[in-house]
Amino acid sequence: MVHHQPDLEREIDGLRRYARLLTKNWTDADDLVQECLLRALEKWPRVTQVEDLRRYLFSMLHNLFIDGVRKTGRRGTVVPIESAMTAAPLVRPGNQEHHVELHDLAEGLSALPDAQREVVLLVGLAGFTYDEAADIVDCPVGTVMSRLSRARKTLRHHMDGVPREGALRRQVR
């Protein structure tokens, strides 16, 4: 029997990063990771037989996220105005180019459709292969590659300040 507990602990930071970028909310992300770890521990005898614990945990987290999205119907989260005002500083100090670029990248990631953002995070952030990412999101490898290509193109345009097709039309009206 394989003992995974130290490996389970080693994956928590990666799961948190992935969850935070998926949910766009630290509290929801922590809840998602906690639910994922709780389910893994509930299924512990079976989990110890898993060949690739990391992929298993990311798949479980992904599925929990999708289930949550379906349950809420993408209604969004209500945020008190006080916390919204303190969450995003109104003034940025000068000479902070790298902070602005990171902010732009985070904004671009948030604007991506969920399916595209998921593969960008799995391949780009978590370092999964296309095959592993396809297994996690339960779709063909070609679909992962296509989503990743579209997401990268959209992010490049966002970072270069190029409006997406249709975005200009919406702004003019």
C-alpha positions in Angstrom: 0.0 0.0 0.0 1.3 3.5 -1.0 1.3 6.2 1.7 0.3 9.6 0.2 -0.2 11.8 3.2 3.1 13.8 2.8 2.3 14.1 -0.9 -1.2 15.3 -0.1 0.2 18.1 2.1 2.7 19.0 -0.7 -0.1 19.6 -3.2 -2.1 22.1 -1.0 -0.3 25.3 -2.2 -0.8 24.3 -5.9 -4.5 23.5 -5.2 -4.9 26.9 -3.5 -3.3 28.8 -6.4 -5.5 27.0 -8.9 -8.7 27.4 -6.9 -8.0 31.1 -6.3 -7.6 31.8 -10.0 -10.7 29.7 -10.9 -13.0 31.2 -8.3 -11.5 34.7 -8.4 -12.2 34.8 -4.6 -9.9 33.8 -1.8 -12.6 32.7 0.6 -14.4 30.6 -2.1 -11.0 29.1 -3.1 -10.1 28.1 0.4 -13.6 26.5 0.8 -13.0 24.7 -2.5 -9.6 23.4 -1.4 -11.0 22.3 1.9 -13.8 20.4 0.3 -11.4 18.7 -2.1 -9.1 17.6 0.8 -12.0 16.5 2.9 -13.3 14.3 0.1 -9.8 12.9 -0.5 -9.6 12.0 3.1 -13.1 10.5 3.1 -12.0 8.3 0.2 -8.5 7.7 1.8 -8.2 3.9 1.3 -9.0 4.3 -2.4 -6.9 7.5 -2.8 -3.8 5.6 -1.5 -4.1 3.4 -4.6 -4.1 6.3 -7.0 -1.1 6.3 -9.3 -0.9 10.1 -9.8 -2.1 11.9 -6.7 -1.6 15.4 -8.0 -3.7 14.8 -11.1 -6.3 13.1 -9.0 -6.6 16.1 -6.6 -6.6 18.7 -9.4 -9.4 16.6 -11.2 -11.4 16.5 -8.0 -11.0 20.2 -7.4 -11.9 21.0 -11.0 -15.1 18.8 -10.7 -16.0 20.5 -7.4 -15.6 23.9 -9.0 -17.8 22.9 -12.0 -20.5 21.5 -9.7 -20.4 24.7 -7.7 -20.8 26.8 -10.9 -23.7 24.7 -12.0 -25.4 25.0 -8.6 -25.1 28.8 -8.4 -26.1 29.3 -12.0 -23.3 31.8 -12.4 -25.3 34.4 -10.4 -22.1 35.9 -9.1 -21.1 36.8 -5.6 -22.6 39.7 -3.6 -19.8 41.8 -2.1 -20.4 44.5 0.5 -19.4 47.9 -0.9 -17.0 48.4 2.0 -14.9 45.4 1.0 -15.1 46.2 -2.7 -13.6 49.7 -2.0 -10.7 48.3 0.1 -10.0 45.3 -2.2 -8.9 47.5 -5.1 -6.7 50.5 -4.3 -7.9 53.6 -6.0 -4.4 55.1 -6.3 -1.3 53.3 -7.5 2.2 54.6 -6.8 4.2 55.6 -9.8 6.9 53.4 -11.4 5.2 50.1 -10.7 5.2 48.7 -14.3 5.5 45.1 -13.2 2.6 45.4 -10.8 0.5 46.9 -13.6 1.4 44.1 -16.0 0.6 41.5 -13.3 -2.7 43.2 -12.7 -3.4 43.3 -16.4 -2.6 39.6 -16.7 -4.9 38.7 -13.8 -7.6 40.9 -15.3 -7.1 39.1 -18.7 -7.3 35.7 -17.0 -10.5 36.7 -15.2 -12.1 37.8 -18.4 -11.4 34.4 -20.1 -14.3 31.9 -20.4 -14.0 29.3 -17.6 -13.0 26.5 -20.0 -10.1 28.5 -21.4 -9.0 29.8 -18.0 -8.9 26.3 -16.6 -6.5 25.0 -19.3 -4.3 28.0 -19.1 -4.0 27.5 -15.3 -3.5 23.7 -15.6 -0.9 23.9 -18.3 0.7 27.3 -17.7 0.6 27.5 -13.9 0.3 24.0 -12.6 2.6 22.5 -15.3 0.4 19.7 -16.4 0.9 18.2 -19.9 -1.9 18.5 -22.5 -2.8 14.9 -21.8 -3.0 15.4 -18.1 -5.0 18.6 -18.5 -7.4 16.8 -20.8 -7.9 14.1 -18.2 -8.5 16.6 -15.5 -11.1 18.6 -17.4 -12.5 15.5 -19.1 -12.2 16.5 -22.7 -10.1 15.4 -25.7 -6.5 16.7 -26.0 -7.3 18.5 -29.2 -10.0 20.5 -27.3 -7.4 21.4 -24.6 -5.0 22.6 -27.3 -7.7 24.6 -29.0 -8.8 26.3 -25.8 -5.2 27.0 -24.8 -4.5 28.6 -28.2 -7.6 30.8 -28.1 -6.9 31.8 -24.5 -3.3 32.7 -25.3 -4.4 34.8 -28.3 -6.9 36.6 -26.2 -4.4 37.2 -23.4 -1.8 38.5 -25.9 -4.4 40.9 -27.3 -5.4 42.0 -23.8 -1.8 42.6 -22.7 -1.1 44.6 -25.9 -4.3 46.7 -25.3 -6.0 45.3 -28.5 -9.8 45.1 -28.0 -11.4 41.8 -28.8 -13.7 41.4 -31.7 -17.1 42.8 -30.7 -15.7 44.7 -27.7 -15.3 47.9 -29.8 -18.9 47.6 -31.0 -20.2 47.3 -27.4 -18.2 50.4 -26.3 -19.5 52.6 -29.2 -23.1 52.0 -28.5 
